[in-house]
């Protein structure tokens, strides 16, 4: 991955948030294929994120 370096550690099942879309809520990573990260968010459903442009934030819970 050439852009957002934090995404290289993402794996299916991890919980993340989108830094520019907090209204989407928490999301579960479904797949990571190259820079394409598919995440199912609580309030936005399934979204395909360009991981070379957006660095998703891992949510470790409270």
N, C-alpha and C positions, 0 to 999 in steps of 0.2 A: 504494500500500500504506500502511495507516495504522499498523501496529504495528512490526514488526521492520524497521528501515530498511536493514540490511545486505543483505537479500534482494533489493533492487531491482536489484542488480548481477549476480544469478545468471542464467546462460544455460545451455541444454542443452549437455551435455558436460563441464561443470565438475565437479570433485571436491569433495565437502563431507563434513562430519561433523555429527552431531546432538549438541549440547552436553549434553543430558540422557540420551543413549543411546550412550555410547562402545562398548558391547558390539555395536552394529549394524555397527561398522567404517566404512570409507570408503564413500561412495556417489556415484554419478554422476547428476547432474540430467538428467532425461528431458524435462521440460517445466515451464514457468512460465506459468500462466494466472491473472492477477489475483493473489490471495493463495494460490492452490493450487499447491504445488510438488511434482511427482512425482519421486521419487528412488529409484533401485535401489541398495540397500545390500548389502555383501558378505555379512553374516550375518543380514539381516532381509528380504531381497527388496525388492519394490516397495512403497513407502510414499507416501501422500499427506500432505504436511505443510501445516498451516495457517500460512502465512508471516506472518500478522498477529499470531501468538502466539509463534512459535519463530523465532529468528534462527540459521539454519544457519551453520556456520563453514567458510569456504573453506579447502581443504587444498591448499597449494602444493607438497607433496611434501618430500622431505628433500634 
